[in-house]
Amino acid sequence: MGDVVLQHIEMTPGIVGGKPHIAGHRITVQSVVIWHERMGVSADEIASDFGLSLADVYAALAYYYDHRQEIDEAILSDESYAAELRNRIPPKLSKKISG
């Protein structure tokens, strides 16, 4: 991984579960990837919406491409966990929550 990416990406125990995130922020690489790759949000929009530099956003994407399998597995794991939680909510509680 290049020095430039290391200036922008950190992994700190106790911060966002130790996941790679943008230095000085609690925004994970995983979140940037979901917004950009899956939701089609531009790098400019991500930077503007979250008070990041374009270099931060592109460093997160570069980190993703260097660690694609690991990040994709984390995304899939988180999606599976969320689906499991949704399935555990009792039907009456689910109706109260949704409206």
C-alpha positions in Angstrom: 0.0 0.0 0.0 1.4 3.4 -1.0 2.5 6.1 1.5 -0.2 8.5 0.2 -3.0 6.0 1.1 -1.4 5.5 4.5 -1.7 9.2 5.1 -5.4 9.0 4.7 -6.4 5.6 6.0 -6.1 4.3 9.6 -7.0 1.2 11.5 -7.3 1.9 15.2 -8.6 -0.5 17.8 -11.7 0.9 19.5 -12.6 3.2 16.6 -15.3 1.9 14.3 -14.5 -1.6 15.4 -10.9 -1.4 14.2 -12.1 -1.2 10.6 -10.1 0.8 8.1 -11.4 4.4 8.2 -10.5 7.8 7.0 -7.9 9.4 9.3 -9.5 11.8 11.7 -13.0 10.7 10.9 -15.2 7.8 11.8 -16.1 7.1 8.2 -15.1 3.6 7.2 -13.6 2.5 3.9 -16.5 0.1 3.7 -19.0 3.0 3.9 -17.3 5.0 1.1 -17.3 1.8 -1.1 -21.0 1.3 -0.5 -21.9 4.9 -1.3 -19.6 5.1 -4.4 -19.7 1.6 -5.9 -23.2 0.4 -4.9 -25.2 3.6 -4.6 -23.5 5.5 -7.4 -22.6 8.6 -5.3 -19.8 10.5 -6.9 -16.5 11.1 -5.0 -17.2 14.9 -5.1 -20.6 14.3 -3.4 -19.1 12.0 -0.7 -16.4 14.6 0.0 -18.8 17.5 0.2 -21.5 15.7 2.2 -19.1 14.4 4.9 -16.5 17.2 5.1 -13.7 15.1 3.5 -11.1 16.0 0.9 -11.2 14.3 -2.5 -7.9 12.7 -1.6 -9.6 11.1 1.5 -12.3 9.6 -0.7 -9.9 8.4 -3.4 -7.5 7.0 -0.8 -10.5 5.0 0.7 -11.3 3.7 -2.8 -7.6 2.8 -3.5 -7.5 1.0 -0.1 -10.6 -0.9 -1.2 -9.1 -2.0 -4.5 -5.9 -3.1 -2.7 -8.0 -5.1 -0.2 -11.1 -5.9 -2.2 -11.8 -9.4 -1.0 -11.5 -8.5 2.6 -13.8 -5.4 2.3 -16.3 -7.3 0.2 -16.5 -10.0 2.8 -17.0 -7.5 5.6 -19.9 -5.8 3.6 -21.5 -9.2 3.0 -21.1 -10.2 6.6 -22.7 -6.9 7.8 -25.6 -7.3 5.3 -26.2 -10.9 6.6 -26.1 -9.8 10.2 -28.6 -7.0 9.5 -30.9 -9.4 7.7 -30.7 -11.8 10.6 -31.7 -9.1 13.0 -34.6 -8.1 10.9 -35.8 -11.7 10.9 -35.6 -11.9 14.7 -37.9 -8.9 15.3 -41.3 -10.2 16.4 -44.0 -9.3 13.9 -46.0 -7.1 16.3 -42.8 -5.1 17.2 -41.9 -4.8 13.6 -45.3 -3.2 12.8 -44.9 -0.8 15.7 -41.4 0.2 14.4 -42.5 0.7 10.8 -45.5 2.7 11.5 
